[in-house]
């Protein structure tokens, strides 16, 4: 059995695609007898949950501090995070010896290679980060963030390129991501493989709509367009609100499930935008939710307007819940997934721009029969992406590389 080190910027129970993928993969590996250590940022408010996880699941957690910097110097945060990570990793490897490292953040790869050069390091791309930061810079309405994230994007391009070069193996979650890193980073194709994430098919499934939530959000007889994402500019929720403002069905609502960051400035901006477009009473902000599966069951359509994604778990969660999805084509500069991966079997629509997204939403809202058919197809497609399959695929790759 192997001893794994997972390097994560964040880990469950904080929300996000990286957290959930590594958490579920860790559960699968520990069940098979492997030993899992995780090094991640410290979240004191989650300490009780972390301790419970260690006790119940056998995952050993090591934290590094992520001390903030003034917002005007946001671009320096990642340098500080790298230094803090390196110090914590150095102490960890003085006590533990690992067989395999799986890193989920480009800034971690170089210090890991420096400290433990003889251990196989697998860099599993979370997304194409420099593009994510570029989109953040483009979509924010705050000048200081535009400057900071433009600088972060430029530096991250170099860091990601170096991470691909230093890593022994590189994992991506789609053919689109593989195409990008080979063309932009000149990554050696021989060291790249695809590893898809999974979805909990027992948690996310078709079930009766929650009556309490219908009452709480006044959803009776309403059509619900759902998105689940962090309230950050790179997720393009502002673009989605503008698209929703053009929807013909005035009995529909847009429900945005997800928490903000900092002082909640992005949510305030989005709420102001919705009011300015005269749809303030039809856009619902729920804040961060623990039980997102209940919200998928309220939805008629799931939409993600982000123009950069690796392989978002939210698509799979929506599909597993029997909800058709709509997202953008994977054409540069848009880096998304639906076209090549999960819309191919009538699970939803991949669209070229906002105007087409509006038309497809209108079409599905109007055509109940087609919407229900696509929802059933979506569930069937999602069943291919269970965590057991992800575990088996990882084991297959590790054997192929002679790492186990």
GIZIRA-V665642 format. One record per backbone hydrogen bond with DSSP energy under -0.5 kcal/mol. NH is the residue of the N-H (numbers start at 1). CO is the residue of the C=O. If there is no record, write none. Layout:
{{NH,CO} {NH,CO}}
This chain:
{{4,2} {4,35} {5,100} {6,37} {7,5} {7,102} {8,6} {8,39} {12,19} {14,11} {20,16} {21,17} {22,18} {23,19} {24,20} {25,21} {26,22} {27,23} {28,24} {29,25} {30,26} {31,27} {32,28} {32,29} {33,30} {34,29} {35,2} {37,4} {38,60} {39,6} {40,38} {40,62} {41,9} {42,64} {46,43} {47,44} {50,46} {51,47} {52,48} {53,49} {54,50} {55,51} {56,52} {57,53} {58,54} {59,53} {60,36} {61,59} {62,38} {64,40} {73,70} {74,71} {76,73} {77,74} {79,76} {80,76} {81,77} {82,78} {83,79} {84,80} {85,81} {86,82} {87,83} {88,84} {89,85} {90,86} {91,87} {92,88} {93,89} {94,90} {95,91} {95,92} {96,92} {99,3} {100,3} {101,120} {102,5} {103,101} {103,122} {104,7} {108,105} {109,105} {109,106} {110,106} {112,108} {113,109} {114,110} {115,111} {116,112} {119,116} {120,99} {122,101} {122,120} {123,121} {123,169} {124,103} {124,122} {125,123} {125,171} {129,127} {131,128} {132,128} {133,129} {134,130} {135,131} {136,132} {137,133} {138,134} {139,135} {140,136} {143,141} {146,142} {147,143} {148,144} {149,145} {150,146} {151,147} {152,148} {153,149} {154,150} {155,151} {156,152} {157,153} {158,154} {159,155} {160,156} {161,157} {162,158} {163,159} {164,160} {165,161} {166,162} {167,163} {168,121} {169,121} {170,191} {171,123} {172,193} {178,174} {179,175} {180,176} {181,177} {182,178} {183,179} {184,180} {185,180} {185,181} {187,181} {191,188} {192,189} {193,170} {195,172} {199,385} {201,199} {204,200} {205,203} {211,209} {214,210} {215,211} {216,212} {217,213} {218,215} {219,214} {222,219} {223,251} {225,223} {225,253} {226,224} {226,301} {227,255} {229,257} {231,259} {232,230} {235,232} {236,233} {240,236} {241,237} {242,238} {243,239} {244,240} {245,241} {246,243} {247,244} {250,248} {252,249} {253,223} {254,282} {255,225} {255,253} {256,254} {256,284} {257,227} {257,255} {258,256} {258,287} {264,261} {265,261} {268,264} {269,265} {270,266} {271,267} {272,268} {273,269} {274,270} {275,271} {276,272} {277,273} {278,275} {279,274} {280,274} {282,279} {283,279} {283,280} {284,254} {284,282} {285,283} {286,256} {286,284} {287,256} {292,290} {294,291} {295,292} {296,292} {297,293} {298,295} {299,295} {299,296} {300,224} {301,224} {302,324} {303,226} {304,326} {307,234} {309,335} {315,312} {316,312} {317,313} {318,314} {319,315} {320,316} {321,317} {322,319} {323,318} {324,300} {325,347} {326,302} {327,349} {329,351} {331,329} {334,331} {335,307} {336,334} {340,337} {341,337} {343,338} {346,343} {349,325} {351,327} {351,349} {357,353} {358,354} {359,355} {360,356} {361,357} {362,358} {363,359} {364,360} {365,361} {366,362} {367,363} {368,366} {371,367} {372,368} {373,369} {374,370} {375,371} {376,372} {377,373} {378,374} {379,375} {380,376} {381,377} {382,378} {383,379} {384,381} {385,382} {387,199} {390,386} {391,387} {392,388} {393,389} {394,390} {395,391} {396,392} {397,393} {398,394} {399,395} {400,396} {401,397} {402,399} {403,398} {404,398}}
